[in-house]
Amino acid sequence: MARMMNPNSGRFPDMRHMRTFVAVVDAKGFSNAAEKLFMTQPGVSVHVQKLEEVLGYKLLERYPRKVMLTPSGMQFYKFCLSLFDQLTDTVESMAQGVSQVHGWLKLATPGSFGGILLQHLSHLQVQYPLLQFSVHYQPNEVILRDLHEGRLDVGFVTEESRDESFCSEKILEEEVVIFAHRRHKASAINTKSDIGELPFIDYPDRRHLLDNWLSHHFGKHNFNQDQMQFKYFVNNLEAVIQLVAKQQGCSVIPLSAIDSHALKNELVILKGPRPDPLKQSIFWTLRSNQYISKRIHILRNSFMPG
């Protein structure tokens, strides 16, 4: 850590300077932060410099076109986010009373879990109509990165993180299936080579789900997914379902995504060699040092009562 002055001077950071520092990190630079805050770039620089002087640590490494957090900067950035969350909770409780929980929850999930998560959130919002949800569809590695950097409140991932920076809990299991149009010539996949003969609809979670499906039904395998036949690449499950229903190919998907879909009668599940289905676990994930707001508590308890 780059020590700049004695932090035990009796001075405390200015809240405005802390807000400016967070804005610089979130905007990835001083000029973008200045525009967001309606300040001049020199004014933003002065706020961050004064904050560093009070703390006694360098928070940012400055480069011509970007800034990077120092280890001390990352620690203080996480503290700022936690402090602002606590302050928001306190103000909301004072203004609305304990029973009126409202505000935004920033969530991210792989697209394959998106449908069931949105159904869950819609039920939750009936109980808490003032809650607001920002939901992004991202792969596991991006979710963990954004969670670590404080851009998310909660991440839902398909693999439990072993990193001590995170806390994970399994919240549910979903059946994963390969599906096709009901007029598809075969009703089962008996060998790995059968997969290679299928025209597949590709999407971001396909590789992970298909690898798990293959491992479940065939054990250790050396199947090369890059040699498969792909007719389309799309970035959401609804497009996958629509294309399969139009006989454009097949794909691998959580069963919940098609179980109550309007096009369900046009689709058929292709069975694998094993009679028991593949179950995919979904893990609720937080930063290990994260402040747990009332909004997060409510969301967690809706999945895991008690």
GINORPE-V245877 format. One record per residue. RES is the residue in three letters. PHI is phi in radians with two decimals (NA if undefined). D_FIRST is the distance of its C-alpha to the first C-alpha in Angstrom with 2 decimals. Layout:
res->RES phi->PHI d_first->D_FIRST
res->RES phi->PHI d_first->D_FIRST
This chain:
res->MET phi->NA d_first->0.00
res->ALA phi->-1.53 d_first->3.80
res->ARG phi->-1.37 d_first->6.08
res->MET phi->-1.98 d_first->9.39
res->MET phi->-2.88 d_first->11.89
res->ASN phi->-1.23 d_first->13.14
res->PRO phi->-1.32 d_first->12.92
res->ASN phi->-1.60 d_first->16.10
res->SER phi->-1.54 d_first->18.29
res->GLY phi->1.53 d_first->20.52
res->ARG phi->-1.61 d_first->19.77
res->PHE phi->-2.12 d_first->19.29
res->PRO phi->-1.07 d_first->18.29
res->ASP phi->-1.36 d_first->21.39
res->MET phi->-1.05 d_first->22.62
res->ARG phi->-1.09 d_first->23.71
res->HIS phi->-1.17 d_first->20.32
res->MET phi->-1.15 d_first->18.96
res->ARG phi->-1.05 d_first->21.95
res->THR phi->-1.11 d_first->21.35
res->PHE phi->-1.04 d_first->17.75
res->VAL phi->-1.09 d_first->19.19
res->ALA phi->-1.11 d_first->22.03
res->VAL phi->-1.10 d_first->19.95
res->VAL phi->-1.14 d_first->18.25
res->ASP phi->-1.14 d_first->21.70
res->ALA phi->-1.52 d_first->23.53
res->LYS phi->1.11 d_first->21.14
res->GLY phi->2.84 d_first->21.24
res->PHE phi->-1.29 d_first->22.00
res->SER phi->-1.19 d_first->25.71
res->ASN phi->-1.13 d_first->26.41
res->ALA phi->-1.14 d_first->24.71
res->ALA phi->-1.06 d_first->26.75
res->GLU phi->-1.12 d_first->29.89
res->LYS phi->-1.15 d_first->29.22
res->LEU phi->-1.62 d_first->28.58
res->PHE phi->1.01 d_first->31.42
res->MET phi->-2.14 d_first->29.20
res->THR phi->-1.45 d_first->28.82
res->GLN phi->-1.09 d_first->25.87
res->PRO phi->-1.06 d_first->25.08
res->GLY phi->-1.13 d_first->25.23
res->VAL phi->-1.10 d_first->22.70
res->SER phi->-1.06 d_first->20.32
res->VAL phi->-1.13 d_first->20.93
res->HIS phi->-1.03 d_first->20.20
res->VAL phi->-1.20 d_first->16.75
res->GLN phi->-1.11 d_first->16.04
res->LYS phi->-1.15 d_first->17.42
res->LEU phi->-1.09 d_first->15.41
res->GLU phi->-1.09 d_first->12.08
res->GLU phi->-1.14 d_first->13.78
res->VAL phi->-1.17 d_first->14.94
res->LEU phi->-1.27 d_first->11.80
res->GLY phi->1.50 d_first->9.84
res->TYR phi->-2.40 d_first->6.88
res->LYS phi->-1.36 d_first->7.46
res->LEU phi->-1.74 d_first->9.18
res->LEU phi->-2.30 d_first->11.21
res->GLU phi->-1.67 d_first->11.86
res->ARG phi->-1.65 d_first->15.45
res->TYR phi->-2.22 d_first->18.22
res->PRO phi->-0.94 d_first->21.95
res->ARG phi->-2.12 d_first->23.01
res->LYS phi->-2.81 d_first->20.09
res->VAL phi->-2.21 d_first->16.60
res->MET phi->-2.33 d_first->13.97
res->LEU phi->-1.26 d_first->11.40
res->THR phi->-1.37 d_first->7.71
res->PRO phi->-0.95 d_first->6.84
res->SER phi->-1.14 d_first->6.28
res->GLY phi->-1.12 d_first->9.34
res->MET phi->-1.11 d_first->11.26
res->GLN phi->-1.10 d_first->11.06
res->PHE phi->-1.29 d_first->12.22
res->TYR phi->-1.05 d_first->14.72
res->LYS phi->-1.10 d_first->16.31
res->PHE phi->-1.09 d_first->16.57
res->CYS phi->-1.06 d_first->18.33
res->LEU phi->-1.07 d_first->20.72
res->SER phi->-1.13 d_first->21.59
res->LEU phi->-1.09 d_first->22.19
res->PHE phi->-1.16 d_first->24.38
res->ASP phi->-1.10 d_first->26.32
res->GLN phi->-1.11 d_first->27.04
res->LEU phi->-1.11 d_first->28.11
res->THR phi->-1.07 d_first->30.39
res->ASP phi->-1.05 d_first->31.93
res->THR phi->-1.11 d_first->32.64
res->VAL phi->-1.12 d_first->34.26
res->GLU phi->-1.09 d_first->36.27
res->SER phi->-1.13 d_first->37.53
res->MET phi->-1.18 d_first->38.61
res->ALA phi->-1.43 d_first->40.33
res->GLN phi->-1.94 d_first->41.91
res->GLY phi->1.59 d_first->42.23
res->VAL phi->-1.05 d_first->40.87
res->SER phi->-1.34 d_first->43.27
res->GLN phi->-1.70 d_first->42.36
res->VAL phi->-1.57 d_first->39.21
res->HIS phi->-2.59 d_first->38.33
res->GLY phi->2.05 d_first->35.65
res->TRP phi->-1.62 d_first->33.96
res->LEU phi->-2.07 d_first->32.63
res->LYS phi->-1.68 d_first->30.78
res->LEU phi->-2.15 d_first->31.90
res->ALA phi->-2.51 d_first->32.01
res->THR phi->-2.64 d_first->34.35
res->PRO phi->-1.05 d_first->35.89
res->GLY phi->-1.01 d_first->39.11
res->SER phi->-1.16 d_first->41.20
res->PHE phi->-1.75 d_first->40.25
res->GLY phi->-1.05 d_first->40.52
res->GLY phi->-1.08 d_first->44.18
res->ILE phi->-1.20 d_first->44.11
res->LEU phi->-1.16 d_first->40.93
res->LEU phi->-1.12 d_first->42.62
res->GLN phi->-1.07 d_first->45.73
res->HIS phi->-1.12 d_first->43.72
res->LEU phi->-1.14 d_first->41.97
res->SER phi->-1.13 d_first->45.36
res->HIS phi->-1.18 d_first->46.75
res->LEU phi->-1.15 d_first->43.77
res->GLN phi->-1.23 d_first->44.19
res->VAL phi->-1.11 d_first->47.77
res->GLN phi->-1.34 d_first->46.45
res->TYR phi->-2.23 d_first->43.66
res->PRO phi->-1.14 d_first->44.98
res->LEU phi->-1.59 d_first->42.20
res->LEU phi->-1.27 d_first->39.47
res->GLN phi->-2.22 d_first->38.29
res->PHE phi->-2.19 d_first->36.82
res->SER phi->-1.87 d_first->34.92
res->VAL phi->-2.05 d_first->35.49
res->HIS phi->-2.02 d_first->34.17
res->TYR phi->-1.70 d_first->35.48
res->GLN phi->-2.50 d_first->32.84
res->PRO phi->-1.23 d_first->32.54
res->ASN phi->-0.90 d_first->30.53
res->GLU phi->-1.12 d_first->27.54
res->VAL phi->-1.26 d_first->27.21
res->ILE phi->-1.05 d_first->27.63
res->LEU phi->-1.15 d_first->24.81
res->ARG phi->-1.12 d_first->22.47
res->ASP phi->-1.16 d_first->23.51
res->LEU phi->-1.15 d_first->23.35
res->HIS phi->-1.08 d_first->19.77
res->GLU phi->-1.56 d_first->18.81
res->GLY phi->1.44 d_first->20.82
res->ARG phi->-1.52 d_first->23.83
res->LEU phi->-2.24 d_first->26.21
res->ASP phi->-1.54 d_first->27.34
res->VAL phi->-2.47 d_first->29.16
res->GLY phi->-2.05 d_first->29.70
res->PHE phi->-1.94 d_first->32.91
res->VAL phi->-2.23 d_first->32.68
res->THR phi->-1.69 d_first->35.25
res->GLU phi->-2.35 d_first->33.10
res->GLU phi->-1.21 d_first->31.17
res->SER phi->-1.38 d_first->27.47
res->ARG phi->-1.65 d_first->26.33
res->ASP phi->-1.25 d_first->22.64
res->GLU phi->-1.17 d_first->21.26
res->SER phi->-1.27 d_first->19.56
res->PHE phi->-2.18 d_first->23.17
res->CYS phi->-2.06 d_first->26.23
res->SER phi->-2.20 d_first->29.58
res->GLU phi->-2.41 d_first->33.21
res->LYS phi->-1.32 d_first->36.36
res->ILE phi->-1.88 d_first->38.43
res->LEU phi->-2.93 d_first->41.39
res->GLU phi->-2.17 d_first->43.06
res->GLU phi->-2.10 d_first->44.86
res->GLU phi->-1.35 d_first->47.63
res->VAL phi->-1.95 d_first->47.01
res->VAL phi->-2.36 d_first->50.10
res->ILE phi->-1.72 d_first->51.41
res->PHE phi->-2.30 d_first->53.86
res->ALA phi->-2.55 d_first->56.44
res->HIS phi->-1.21 d_first->59.35
res->ARG phi->-1.10 d_first->62.24
res->ARG phi->-1.60 d_first->64.45
res->HIS phi->-1.03 d_first->62.19
res->LYS phi->-1.17 d_first->64.43
res->ALA phi->-2.06 d_first->62.67
res->SER phi->-1.90 d_first->61.60
res->ALA phi->-2.57 d_first->59.42
res->ILE phi->-2.01 d_first->57.00
res->ASN phi->-1.75 d_first->58.25
res->THR phi->-2.39 d_first->56.39
res->LYS phi->-1.12 d_first->53.18
res->SER phi->-1.12 d_first->55.32
res->ASP phi->-1.05 d_first->56.54
res->ILE phi->-1.07 d_first->53.06
res->GLY phi->-1.12 d_first->53.24
res->GLU phi->-1.60 d_first->56.55
res->LEU phi->-1.56 d_first->55.28
res->PRO phi->-1.32 d_first->54.37
res->PHE phi->-1.81 d_first->50.99
res->ILE phi->-1.59 d_first->49.31
res->ASP phi->-1.67 d_first->45.64
res->TYR phi->-2.75 d_first->42.75
res->PRO phi->-0.97 d_first->38.99
res->ASP phi->-1.60 d_first->39.39
res->ARG phi->-1.01 d_first->42.41
res->ARG phi->-1.05 d_first->40.81
res->HIS phi->-1.11 d_first->38.98
res->LEU phi->-1.18 d_first->42.05
res->LEU phi->-1.21 d_first->44.53
res->ASP phi->-1.08 d_first->42.67
res->ASN phi->-1.16 d_first->42.70
res->TRP phi->-1.12 d_first->46.38
res->LEU phi->-1.11 d_first->47.30
res->SER phi->-1.11 d_first->45.49
res->HIS phi->-1.14 d_first->47.26
res->HIS phi->-1.57 d_first->50.70
res->PHE phi->-2.15 d_first->50.63
res->GLY phi->1.22 d_first->48.02
res->LYS phi->-1.08 d_first->46.03
res->HIS phi->-2.44 d_first->46.82
res->ASN phi->-2.15 d_first->46.18
res->PHE phi->-1.21 d_first->47.26
res->ASN phi->-1.68 d_first->45.78
res->GLN phi->-1.16 d_first->45.22
res->ASP phi->-1.19 d_first->44.78
res->GLN phi->-1.67 d_first->48.50
res->MET phi->-1.30 d_first->49.64
res->GLN phi->-1.56 d_first->51.77
res->PHE phi->-2.04 d_first->49.90
res->LYS phi->-1.62 d_first->52.02
res->TYR phi->-2.53 d_first->49.38
res->PHE phi->-2.17 d_first->45.67
res->VAL phi->-2.28 d_first->44.93
res->ASN phi->-1.96 d_first->41.83
res->ASN phi->-2.66 d_first->43.23
res->LEU phi->-1.16 d_first->45.48
res->GLU phi->-1.06 d_first->48.24
res->ALA phi->-1.15 d_first->48.85
res->VAL phi->-1.05 d_first->48.99
res->ILE phi->-1.09 d_first->51.61
res->GLN phi->-1.07 d_first->53.62
res->LEU phi->-1.19 d_first->53.82
res->VAL phi->-1.12 d_first->54.85
res->ALA phi->-1.15 d_first->57.46
res->LYS phi->-1.68 d_first->58.83
res->GLN phi->1.10 d_first->59.30
res->GLN phi->-1.65 d_first->56.64
res->GLY phi->2.61 d_first->55.10
res->CYS phi->-2.31 d_first->53.35
res->SER phi->-2.84 d_first->49.80
res->VAL phi->-2.01 d_first->47.74
res->ILE phi->-2.79 d_first->46.70
res->PRO phi->-1.14 d_first->46.17
res->LEU phi->-1.03 d_first->49.65
res->SER phi->-1.05 d_first->48.73
res->ALA phi->-1.22 d_first->48.36
res->ILE phi->-2.01 d_first->52.06
res->ASP phi->-1.08 d_first->53.59
res->SER phi->-2.11 d_first->54.44
res->HIS phi->-1.32 d_first->54.31
res->ALA phi->-1.09 d_first->57.35
res->LEU phi->-1.69 d_first->57.86
res->LYS phi->-0.93 d_first->57.77
res->ASN phi->-1.22 d_first->61.46
res->GLU phi->-1.59 d_first->60.89
res->LEU phi->-2.05 d_first->58.41
res->VAL phi->-2.46 d_first->58.77
res->ILE phi->-1.52 d_first->56.42
res->LEU phi->-1.58 d_first->56.71
res->LYS phi->-1.28 d_first->56.81
res->GLY phi->-1.77 d_first->55.04
res->PRO phi->-1.08 d_first->56.50
res->ARG phi->-1.49 d_first->55.05
res->PRO phi->-1.26 d_first->56.72
res->ASP phi->-1.45 d_first->53.58
res->PRO phi->-1.35 d_first->51.26
res->LEU phi->-1.34 d_first->47.60
res->LYS phi->-1.94 d_first->45.35
res->GLN phi->-1.76 d_first->41.93
res->SER phi->-1.50 d_first->39.39
res->ILE phi->-2.00 d_first->37.28
res->PHE phi->-1.97 d_first->34.01
res->TRP phi->-1.36 d_first->32.55
res->THR phi->-2.33 d_first->28.74
res->LEU phi->-2.24 d_first->25.99
res->ARG phi->-1.22 d_first->22.24
res->SER phi->-1.18 d_first->21.84
res->ASN phi->-1.83 d_first->19.95
res->GLN phi->-1.39 d_first->22.24
res->TYR phi->-1.31 d_first->24.35
res->ILE phi->-1.66 d_first->27.98
res->SER phi->-1.31 d_first->30.04
res->LYS phi->-1.07 d_first->33.82
res->ARG phi->-1.07 d_first->34.30
res->ILE phi->-1.17 d_first->32.36
res->HIS phi->-1.01 d_first->34.31
res->ILE phi->-1.09 d_first->37.55
res->LEU phi->-1.11 d_first->36.81
res->ARG phi->-1.10 d_first->35.82
res->ASN phi->-1.14 d_first->38.90
res->SER phi->-1.24 d_first->41.10
res->PHE phi->-1.56 d_first->40.20
res->MET phi->-2.26 d_first->39.85
res->PRO phi->-0.98 d_first->42.00
res->GLY phi->1.47 d_first->41.18
